[in-house]
Amino acid sequence: MPEITTTDADTTEALGAGIANLLGPGDIVLLRGDLGAGKTTLVRGAARALGVEGPVTSPTFTIANQYAGRVPVAHLDAWRLGDPDDEEIGLALEAIGDEGVAFIEWPDSIEGGLPDPRVRVDIDHGGGDTRVIHVAGCDAATDAALEALVDHLRA
């Protein structure tokens, strides 16, 4: 699983932008990490790369934010959702449809009800502004592309 250590938001956003370049309609990215780890920062970078121009904010209180870009972008927070059968996640996924890409924070309680993700991201605090980010793809080609992305960002 490729790993990169970042010390600023710009690098985390660049990683998000690189991940966005691997995504197409219907793809899902699962994000795990403590509060303040940088999940929304990574999504902001991805959203910009997908053509979103306005503010990209955490969906903690709304459960789902939708953005217009070259493809629709959905940013979901499943923290308060109970299980894969939760009606709210069904409505959120229905709103995404097959046309957009979705970034889902705190996916553990609902993962069993989701389609297979294209990319998984785990972000750990490394102290101060340092973050240790692990990325994994759904197949060998995606893993290779993620490895190349991480290598490029480290350079």
C-alpha positions as CSV (number, residue, x, y, z in Angstrom):
1,M,0.0,0.0,0.0
2,P,1.6,3.3,-1.1
3,E,2.4,5.7,1.7
4,I,3.3,9.4,1.7
5,T,4.1,11.8,4.6
6,T,2.8,15.3,4.0
7,T,3.6,18.4,6.1
8,D,1.2,20.9,4.4
9,A,-2.3,21.1,3.0
10,D,-0.9,21.8,-0.6
11,T,0.6,18.3,-0.8
12,T,-2.5,16.7,0.6
13,E,-4.6,18.5,-2.0
14,A,-2.1,17.5,-4.7
15,L,-2.6,13.9,-3.7
16,G,-6.4,14.4,-3.9
17,A,-6.0,15.9,-7.4
18,G,-3.9,12.9,-8.5
19,I,-6.5,10.5,-7.2
20,A,-9.2,12.4,-9.0
21,N,-7.3,11.8,-12.3
22,L,-7.9,8.0,-11.7
23,L,-11.6,8.3,-11.2
24,G,-14.6,8.1,-13.6
25,P,-18.4,8.2,-13.2
26,G,-19.6,5.8,-10.6
27,D,-16.3,5.6,-8.7
28,I,-16.2,5.7,-4.9
29,V,-13.3,6.8,-2.7
30,L,-13.4,5.8,1.0
31,L,-11.6,8.0,3.5
32,R,-10.6,7.1,7.0
33,G,-8.9,9.3,9.6
34,D,-9.4,11.1,12.9
35,L,-11.1,14.5,13.1
36,G,-8.9,17.1,11.6
37,A,-6.7,14.5,9.8
38,G,-7.2,16.2,6.4
39,K,-9.9,14.1,4.7
40,T,-11.8,17.2,3.5
41,T,-8.5,18.8,2.4
42,L,-7.8,15.8,0.2
43,V,-11.4,15.9,-1.2
44,R,-10.9,19.6,-1.9
45,G,-7.9,18.8,-4.1
46,A,-9.8,16.1,-5.9
47,A,-12.8,18.3,-6.4
48,R,-10.7,21.1,-7.9
49,A,-9.2,18.6,-10.3
50,L,-12.7,17.5,-11.2
51,G,-13.7,21.1,-12.1
52,V,-15.4,22.2,-8.9
53,E,-14.8,25.9,-8.4
54,G,-16.7,26.9,-5.2
55,P,-16.0,26.2,-1.6
56,V,-15.5,22.5,-0.6
57,T,-16.5,22.0,3.0
58,S,-16.9,19.1,5.4
59,P,-20.3,17.4,5.2
60,T,-20.3,16.6,8.9
61,F,-23.6,18.3,9.6
62,T,-25.3,17.9,6.2
63,I,-24.2,14.2,5.7
64,A,-23.7,14.9,2.0
65,N,-22.5,17.8,-0.1
66,Q,-22.8,17.8,-3.9
67,Y,-20.7,19.9,-6.2
68,A,-20.9,20.5,-10.0
69,G,-17.8,19.8,-11.9
70,R,-16.9,18.0,-15.1
71,V,-18.6,15.1,-13.4
72,P,-20.9,15.5,-10.3
73,V,-18.9,15.2,-7.1
74,A,-20.5,14.0,-3.9
75,H,-18.8,14.3,-0.5
76,L,-20.5,12.2,2.2
77,D,-19.9,11.8,6.0
78,A,-21.2,8.5,7.3
79,W,-20.3,9.1,10.9
80,R,-23.9,9.4,12.1
81,L,-25.3,6.7,9.9
82,G,-26.1,3.5,11.6
83,D,-25.7,0.7,9.1
84,P,-25.7,-0.1,5.3
85,D,-29.5,-0.1,5.3
86,D,-29.8,3.4,6.7
87,E,-32.3,5.3,4.5
88,E,-30.1,8.4,4.5
89,I,-27.1,6.7,2.8
90,G,-29.5,5.2,0.3
91,L,-30.8,8.6,-0.6
92,A,-27.3,10.1,-0.8
93,L,-26.1,7.3,-3.1
94,E,-29.2,7.7,-5.2
95,A,-28.4,11.4,-5.6
96,I,-24.9,10.6,-6.7
97,G,-26.1,8.1,-9.4
98,D,-23.9,6.5,-11.9
99,E,-22.8,9.8,-13.4
100,G,-20.7,11.2,-10.5
101,V,-17.8,10.3,-8.2
102,A,-18.3,10.0,-4.4
103,F,-15.9,10.6,-1.5
104,I,-17.1,8.9,1.7
105,E,-15.7,9.8,5.1
106,W,-16.2,7.5,8.1
107,P,-17.4,4.6,5.9
108,D,-17.0,1.7,8.3
109,S,-20.7,1.4,9.4
110,I,-22.0,1.4,5.9
111,E,-19.3,-0.1,3.8
112,G,-21.2,-3.4,3.5
113,G,-23.9,-1.6,1.6
114,L,-21.6,0.2,-0.8
115,P,-20.3,-0.8,-4.2
116,D,-16.6,-1.7,-4.2
117,P,-14.5,1.5,-3.9
118,R,-12.0,2.5,-6.5
119,V,-9.6,3.9,-3.9
120,R,-9.2,3.7,-0.1
121,V,-7.4,6.4,1.8
122,D,-6.2,6.2,5.4
123,I,-4.9,9.4,7.0
124,D,-3.0,9.4,10.3
125,H,-1.8,12.3,12.4
126,G,2.0,12.3,12.5
127,G,2.3,15.2,15.0
128,G,2.0,18.9,14.2
129,D,1.1,19.4,10.5
130,T,2.5,16.0,9.5
131,R,0.1,13.5,8.1
132,V,0.9,9.9,7.0
133,I,-1.4,8.9,4.2
134,H,-1.9,5.4,2.9
135,V,-3.7,4.8,-0.4
136,A,-4.9,1.5,-2.0
137,G,-6.6,0.8,-5.2
138,C,-9.2,-1.7,-6.3
139,D,-6.9,-3.5,-8.7
140,A,-3.2,-3.9,-9.8
141,A,-3.5,-1.1,-12.4
142,T,-4.9,1.4,-9.8
143,D,-2.3,0.4,-7.2
144,A,0.4,1.0,-9.8
145,A,-1.0,4.4,-10.7
146,L,-1.2,5.3,-7.0
147,E,2.4,4.2,-6.4
148,A,3.5,6.4,-9.3
149,L,1.5,9.3,-7.9
150,V,3.0,9.0,-4.5
151,D,6.5,8.7,-6.0
152,H,5.9,11.8,-8.0
153,L,4.7,13.8,-4.9
154,R,7.7,12.6,-2.9
155,A,10.1,13.9,-5.5
